Amino acid sequence: MNRPRTTVAALGLSAAALVGLVLHEGYSDRAIIPVPGDVPTLGFGSTTRADGTPVRMGDTTTPPKALARALRDIEQFEGALRTCVTVPLAQHEYDAYVSFAYNVGGRAFCQSTLVKKLNARDYPGACQELLRWRFFQGKDCATAENAGLCGGLVKRRDAEYRQCIGETAP
């Protein structure tokens, strides 16, 4: 299905994508290590406190504070898209890429092959790149032996890919 594309500067994360993003991240009122070897996260996957310092074990939050923090984080990752994506996007593509950037970070997003393909107007190729980001600490999360460690990452990438190609809601 062809959906209209518009300049990235005119787009914002849809409400449906916000819900999908926080569901992917999950919520914790206490700082946790989401998977062994990862950094502490709090609320909806935030790795930093409101003052910009790293989340530390023992930190706590409330649902309203966590959602406010997630919205500030989302603004940061939307800024990354506006900085490095030079082509127009459809809303579903934008939503998928914000979710992806939220998970991998703005710098990794902007330096990725995905963005190179996207800016070359290879929209299908850029969406396909999402599926390549299934590794955590060198381990392929798509293998049966690593499914318990990081299998959720594969599910997230599949959902982002399907969102990116316009197949499903987030």
KAMO-V485267 format. One record per backbone hydrogen bond with DSSP energy under -0.5 kcal/mol. CO is the residue of the C=O (numbers start at 1). NH is the residue of the N-H. E is the energy in kcal/mol with one decimal. If there is no record, write none. Layout:
BEGIN
co: <CO | CO>
nh: <NH | NH>
e: <E | E>
END
This chain:
BEGIN
co: <1 | 6 | 7 | 8 | 14 | 15 | 16 | 17 | 18 | 19 | 20 | 21 | 22 | 28 | 29 | 32 | 32 | 35 | 39 | 41 | 42 | 43 | 46 | 47 | 49 | 53 | 56 | 59 | 62 | 63 | 64 | 65 | 66 | 67 | 68 | 69 | 70 | 71 | 72 | 73 | 74 | 75 | 76 | 77 | 78 | 79 | 80 | 81 | 84 | 89 | 90 | 91 | 92 | 93 | 94 | 95 | 96 | 97 | 98 | 99 | 100 | 101 | 105 | 106 | 107 | 109 | 112 | 113 | 114 | 115 | 116 | 117 | 118 | 121 | 122 | 123 | 124 | 125 | 126 | 127 | 128 | 129 | 129 | 130 | 132 | 134 | 136 | 139 | 139 | 140 | 143 | 143 | 144 | 146 | 146 | 147 | 150 | 150 | 151 | 152 | 153 | 154 | 155 | 156 | 157 | 158 | 159 | 160 | 161 | 162 | 162 | 163>
nh: <3 | 89 | 10 | 11 | 18 | 19 | 20 | 21 | 22 | 23 | 24 | 25 | 26 | 43 | 61 | 34 | 41 | 38 | 34 | 32 | 46 | 28 | 42 | 55 | 52 | 49 | 59 | 31 | 66 | 67 | 68 | 69 | 70 | 71 | 72 | 73 | 74 | 75 | 76 | 77 | 78 | 79 | 80 | 81 | 82 | 83 | 84 | 85 | 86 | 6 | 94 | 95 | 96 | 97 | 98 | 99 | 100 | 101 | 102 | 103 | 104 | 105 | 109 | 110 | 111 | 112 | 116 | 117 | 118 | 119 | 120 | 122 | 121 | 123 | 126 | 127 | 128 | 129 | 130 | 130 | 131 | 132 | 133 | 133 | 134 | 141 | 139 | 136 | 141 | 143 | 146 | 147 | 147 | 149 | 150 | 151 | 153 | 154 | 155 | 156 | 157 | 158 | 159 | 160 | 161 | 162 | 163 | 164 | 165 | 167 | 168 | 166>
e: <-0.6 | -2.6 | -1.5 | -1.7 | -2.1 | -2.2 | -2.3 | -2.8 | -2.4 | -2.1 | -2.3 | -2.3 | -2.3 | -2.3 | -2.0 | -0.7 | -2.9 | -2.4 | -0.6 | -2.5 | -1.9 | -1.4 | -1.8 | -2.4 | -1.9 | -3.5 | -2.3 | -2.4 | -3.0 | -2.6 | -2.2 | -2.4 | -2.6 | -2.4 | -1.9 | -2.6 | -2.8 | -2.0 | -1.6 | -2.0 | -2.7 | -2.0 | -1.4 | -1.8 | -2.4 | -1.7 | -2.3 | -2.6 | -0.6 | -2.7 | -2.5 | -2.7 | -1.8 | -2.5 | -2.4 | -2.0 | -2.2 | -2.8 | -2.6 | -1.4 | -2.5 | -2.7 | -2.2 | -2.8 | -2.0 | -1.6 | -1.5 | -2.9 | -2.7 | -3.0 | -1.0 | -2.8 | -2.1 | -1.4 | -2.5 | -2.1 | -2.3 | -1.5 | -0.7 | -1.2 | -1.2 | -1.5 | -0.6 | -1.3 | -1.7 | -2.6 | -2.0 | -2.2 | -0.8 | -1.6 | -0.8 | -0.8 | -0.7 | -0.6 | -2.7 | -2.2 | -1.6 | -0.7 | -1.6 | -2.3 | -2.6 | -2.4 | -2.3 | -2.8 | -2.7 | -2.7 | -2.3 | -2.8 | -2.3 | -2.5 | -1.0 | -1.2>
END
